[in-house]
Amino acid sequence: MTNRHVNAIAGRLSLRPPQRRSLEILDRITEIAPPKKGADPAAALEAIRSEYPSVTDFEREFPSLCFALATGVGKTRLMGAFISYLHLAHGINNFFVLAPNLTIYNKLIADFAPNTPKDVFRGIAEFATDAPEIITGDTYEAKAGGGELHDPVVLAKKDAADKWCRNASEYAAAHGAKLWRYVLIPRDAIAENMTLAALADRFGS
């Protein structure tokens, strides 16, 4: 039986068949391996693999899954659907979105901004009355500079980013790929004559 949240989100966001199918898979996965603190990753992997044999390894210390969609199907909208589902169905409030380059980073900021033409949450009534707070590299620094460095939400997002990069680096090291490094760079420090390496050396821990 399909979760009522799946039906509601698929309808509100006008999901295409491949997007809806992906959301249904996520719904089933969270049913057999509920997302909660302290869950056993090995048990979760066994449960998921019993229904989805292609999932052979999380390659992380926590459940990590990849959904493959054809180009142009709408991965960003699916991301919005996943976030909406996990929040509405499971009460998850904090999400870390990683972009592979600056172009996609800027596009994602625009797509997640409320009340914009491409708002990925447009149609989700719960977000219309209580819009999600989008924290970017720029606004994170401003938030921290405003005396909110110890804000639990800010710290949770920073910890999530650090942990993701550590896990990604471990996997990359084992497969001969480049390591990941998380660096928070203040917006005012970025200038045309600065290189990424110089900024990373200056602000990296």
C-alpha positions in Angstrom: 0.0 0.0 0.0 1.5 3.3 -1.0 2.1 5.8 1.8 -0.4 8.7 1.7 2.5 11.2 1.7 3.8 9.6 -1.5 0.4 10.2 -3.2 0.1 13.8 -1.9 3.7 14.8 -2.8 3.5 13.1 -6.2 0.3 15.0 -7.0 1.4 18.4 -5.6 4.7 18.4 -7.3 3.4 16.8 -10.5 6.0 14.1 -10.5 6.7 12.1 -13.7 6.4 8.3 -13.6 10.2 7.7 -13.0 10.2 10.3 -10.2 7.1 8.8 -8.5 8.6 5.4 -8.8 11.8 6.6 -7.1 9.7 8.2 -4.3 7.8 4.9 -3.9 11.1 3.1 -3.5 12.3 5.5 -0.9 9.0 5.1 1.0 9.4 1.3 0.9 13.1 1.5 2.0 12.2 3.7 5.0 9.5 1.2 5.9 11.8 -1.8 6.0 14.8 0.2 7.3 13.4 3.2 9.3 15.7 6.2 9.3 16.5 6.7 13.0 19.5 7.4 15.2 21.3 4.4 16.4 20.1 2.1 13.6 22.3 -0.8 12.6 23.7 -0.1 9.1 24.4 -3.8 8.6 20.8 -4.8 9.4 19.5 -2.0 7.2 21.6 -3.2 4.3 20.4 -6.7 4.7 16.7 -5.6 4.8 17.1 -3.3 1.7 19.1 -5.9 -0.2 16.4 -8.5 0.4 14.0 -6.4 -1.8 16.5 -4.4 -3.9 19.4 -6.8 -4.8 21.3 -4.1 -6.7 22.1 -2.5 -3.3 25.2 -4.5 -2.3 27.1 -2.1 -0.1 26.4 1.4 1.4 30.2 2.2 1.0 29.6 4.5 4.1 29.2 4.1 7.8 25.5 4.9 7.3 22.8 4.0 4.8 23.7 5.6 1.5 21.6 5.0 -1.7 21.8 6.2 -5.3 18.8 6.7 -7.6 19.6 6.6 -11.3 17.4 8.8 -13.5 17.9 9.7 -17.2 19.1 13.2 -18.0 16.2 15.7 -18.1 13.8 13.6 -16.0 14.1 16.1 -13.1 16.6 15.1 -10.4 16.3 18.4 -8.6 12.5 18.1 -8.3 13.0 14.6 -7.1 15.4 15.9 -4.5 12.7 18.3 -3.4 10.2 15.4 -3.3 12.6 13.3 -1.2 13.1 16.1 1.3 9.4 16.8 1.5 8.7 13.1 2.1 11.4 12.6 4.8 10.2 15.7 6.6 6.4 15.0 6.4 6.6 11.2 6.9 9.5 10.9 9.3 10.0 14.3 10.9 13.5 14.8 9.6 14.3 18.5 9.6 17.9 18.9 8.5 19.3 18.1 5.0 22.7 18.6 3.5 22.8 19.1 -0.2 26.2 18.8 -1.9 26.9 20.4 -5.3 29.7 19.2 -7.6 30.6 22.6 -9.0 29.7 26.3 -8.6 27.3 26.3 -11.6 25.1 23.6 -10.1 25.5 25.1 -6.6 24.1 28.4 -7.8 21.3 26.6 -9.6 20.3 24.6 -6.6 20.1 27.8 -4.5 17.7 29.3 -7.0 15.7 26.1 -7.2 15.3 25.8 -3.5 14.5 29.5 -2.9 10.9 30.0 -1.9 8.4 31.9 -4.0 10.4 31.5 -7.2 9.4 30.0 -10.6 11.5 26.9 -10.1 10.8 26.5 -6.3 11.1 22.7 -5.9 8.7 22.8 -2.9 6.0 24.7 -4.7 2.7 23.0 -4.0 3.7 21.6 -0.6 1.2 23.3 1.7 3.2 22.7 4.9 6.1 24.6 3.4 3.9 27.4 2.2 3.0 28.3 5.8 6.4 27.4 7.3 9.1 27.8 4.6 12.3 25.8 5.0 15.4 27.8 5.9 18.0 27.5 3.2 21.5 28.0 4.5 24.3 28.4 1.9 28.0 28.9 2.2 27.4 32.7 2.2 24.5 32.8 4.6 26.0 30.3 7.0 29.0 32.7 7.5 26.6 35.6 8.0 24.5 33.5 10.5 27.6 32.5 12.4 29.0 36.1 12.4 25.7 37.2 13.9 26.4 35.4 17.1 24.7 32.2 16.0 27.8 30.0 15.5 26.5 27.8 18.3 23.0 27.5 16.9 22.1 23.8 17.0 20.9 23.9 13.4 24.1 25.5 12.2 26.2 23.0 14.1 24.2 20.1 12.8 24.6 21.2 9.2 28.4 21.7 9.7 28.8 18.3 11.4 26.9 16.7 8.5 29.1 18.3 5.9 32.3 17.4 7.8 31.1 13.8 8.2 30.1 13.4 4.6 33.5 14.7 3.4 35.3 12.3 5.7 33.4 9.3 4.5 33.7 10.4 0.9 37.5 10.8 1.4 37.8 7.3 2.9 36.0 5.8 -0.1 38.0 7.9 -2.5 41.3 6.9 -0.9 40.4 3.2 -1.2 39.6 3.6 -4.9 42.5 5.9 -5.9 40.3 9.0 -6.3 40.8 12.6 -5.0 40.1 13.3 -1.4 37.3 15.6 -0.2 37.9 18.6 2.0 35.3 20.8 3.7 36.2 24.4 4.0 33.9 27.3 5.1 35.0 30.4 3.3 33.5 33.9 4.2 31.9 35.6 1.2 33.9 38.8 1.8 37.1 36.9 1.4 36.5 35.9 -2.1 38.1 38.1 -4.8 39.1 37.8 -8.4 42.8 37.6 -7.5 42.3 34.7 -5.0 42.7 31.1 -5.9 40.7 28.2 -4.4 43.9 26.7 -3.0 44.9 29.9 -1.3 41.4 30.3 0.3 41.4 26.7 1.4 44.9 27.1 3.0 43.7 30.3 4.8 40.4 29.1 6.1 40.8 25.4 6.3 41.4 23.7 9.6 
